[in-house]
Amino acid sequence: MRFLLDTHAFIWWAEDNPLLSTRAHATISSETNEPLLSVASAWEIAIKVGAGKLRVSGTLQDWLRDEMRESRIAALEITLAHTFAVAELPRHHRDPFDRLLVAQARSENLPLLTNDDMLKRYGIRTIW
């Protein structure tokens, strides 16, 4: 199964944070699944690192690439179609990164691995 990781889920996975649910952990670690990380999440992580809200070992570039490679997580590029889909979303959520992730999940027919219950209001499939 292909699925899209919410930014917090990727961070919690990388940190081995106990806030990551057992189901989420199993979904990410299953070798039969194909986890994806949006470029929007990489951008959000870069903002958090730059603002001092998140610390990573080494450079951001090395940390992110290593975490993705070790966990077999592929990048999901942002397309114009994804950005146009954001305009069609109802205003359930104000966070621009979450709105783009929802648009990508809808456009690509992917479940979103997230613990953000608010995102379910968009009618997307979620995993947690």
N, C-alpha and C positions, 0 to 999 in steps of 0.2 A: 504494500500500500504506500502510495506517495502521500505525503502530508507536509504542511507548512508549520514551522515552529514560530510561536510568538517570541518576541525578544526576551522577555523575562524567562521563558522556558529554556531557551538556549543558554542564557547566563546561569541559571540554576543548574542545568545539566553540566556545564563547564566547571562550575564551582563545587559540584557534588553536594548541592544544597538539599537538606531534608525537606524543604518546602515543595520540591518536585514530587508529584504523586507517584505511587507505585506503578499505576497504569501508564503514566507519561514516561517514566523511566524505562519500562518494558517496551513501550512503543518505539522509543528512540533507539534502544539498544538491539532491537530485533534485526537480525541480518537480512530478513526477508522484506523489510520496509525500506522506503527511500525518503529519508528526511531532507527537507529543503529549508534553507535560511534565506529570507529575502534580503536583497541589497539594502532595502529600507531599514532592516534590523541592524545591519552592519553600520549604517549611517547613524542610527540611534545610539548604538554602543559607542561609536566614535565621539558623539556629543557628550555622552556620560563620562567617558574617560577624560576628555578635554576639560570638562567642568569639575573634575575631581570627585565625581559621584560614584565612580567605578574604578577599581584598580585591577590591572592585569599584570602578569609576569612578563617581563621583556617589553618589546614594542607591541603596539596594538596590532600591527600588520602580522607579525610573527605569531602572536597569541591566537588571533582569529583564524589564520590559515591552519595552524597546528591543530586547534580544537576541531575545526571542520574536517580536516583530513583524517584525524584519528577516529572521529565518530562517523565517517562516511556521509557527511552532510554536504549536499551540493548547494550552490548558490542559485537563487531564483532572481533573474534580472528583472528590472522594472521596465515595462513597455509603455508605449503611448496608450495602448488599450487599457492597461491597468490604471493609468492616471485619469483617463476619461471616465472609467467606471466609478471612481471616487465621487464624481459630480452627481452620479445617480443614486448615491446612498442617502438614506434618511439620516437625520442629525442625531442619532442615538448616542454617539460618542464624539467628543471634540478632539481627541488626540489624533493628529495627522498621521502618525506612524501606524496606529491601530486601524485607522480608516483605510490606509493603503493596503495593509495586510488583509483586511476583509475583502477589499476589491480584488486583490490577487487570488485569494482563496475562492471567491465566487467565479472569477474569470477562468481560472484554471481547474475548477471543480475539485478543489482540494479541501480536506478537513484541516482545521486549524488547531494545533495543540496549544491550548491556553487554559489558564484558570480564571480568566476574566469573563465572568458570567454576562456582563453587559454586551459582549460581542455576539452572544447567542440571539440577541434581538434582531440581528441582521438575517436570520434564517440560514446561517451557514452551519455545516456540521462541525462540531468541536470534539476534541478528545481531552480528557483530563482524568 
